Amino acid sequence: MLEHASITGVLRVILIILLIYYGFKILSRIFAPLLLKYVAKKAEERFGGQFGQNQQPKKEQTTEGEVTIDKAPERTSSNKKVGEYVDYEEID
């Protein structure tokens, strides 16, 4: 037995779908800025905390009169042989 959908049932489903769609659209316009502000604030706190940890003065870490020497890493030469040079002639 095959039951047929009534016109009112189909219209009711379409109306419910449209109400949910437009309701979500309206609510997202209201709450999206608040959500973005919250996410930006949290990211700023996290990055600000990481930045603050690295910016401590080095004078506090060493005692007065102590000498520290920081060595720069050794640089390797960048004159590596890439390949063999091949001379060529232009053909007219």
N, C-alpha and C positions, 0 to 999 in steps of 0.2 A: 504494500500500500504506500503510495506516494502522497505526501501531504504538501499542499501548496501554501506558500507564504502569503499572508494578506498584505494588502497595500498599506494599511495602518501600521503593521509590524515593521515593514521595511522603512517607512518614513520615521518611525520611532527610533530605529537603530541609527539611521542617518543623522537624526537630530541629536542623539546622545553623542555620537562621534564628533559632530560639529561643536557641541557644547564643551566637550573635553578638550578639543583642539584649541578653541578660542580662550577657554579658561586657562590652559597652560600658557598660551601666548601672553595673556594679560598678567598672570602671576610671574612669569619670567621677566617681564619688563619692570615689575616692581622689585623683585628680589635679586635680579642679576647684578645691579650695581652694588648692593649690600654684600653679596657674595664675593665680588671682585675686590671690594675694599678690604674684606676680611683676609682674602688670600694674599693680597699685596702687603698687608700689615704683617702677616706671619712671615712672608718671604723677607721683608725688610728686617725683622727681628733676627731671623736666622743668619742672613748675610751680614748684618751689623755686628752680631756676636762674633762671627768668624773674623771680621775685619778688625774688631777691637782686640782680639787675642794676639794678632800679629803686629799690632802697632805699639806694643809696650816698649818703652825706651830700654836700650841695652845697658844703660848706666845702673839701673836697678838690679840687673842680673849679676854684675861683677862688683867685687869689693874695691874700695879705693886703693889705688896703687898697683892693682893687678894688671898685667899686660896680657892681651890676647892677640893672636895673629891669625887672621882668616886667610887661607890660601885659595886662590882662584883655581878652578879646575884646569888641568892641562888641555891645551887645544891640539887637536890632531890636525895634520896638514890636509887641506882639501885638494891637493894636487894629485888626485888619483888618476891613473890612466883609464880613460873611458873607452878608447878604441884606437884603431889605426887610422891615420890620416890618408885619404885617397885623393890624389890630384885628378882633376877632370878637365876636359875641354868642352867648350860649347860647340854644338854642331848647328850650322846655319841651315 
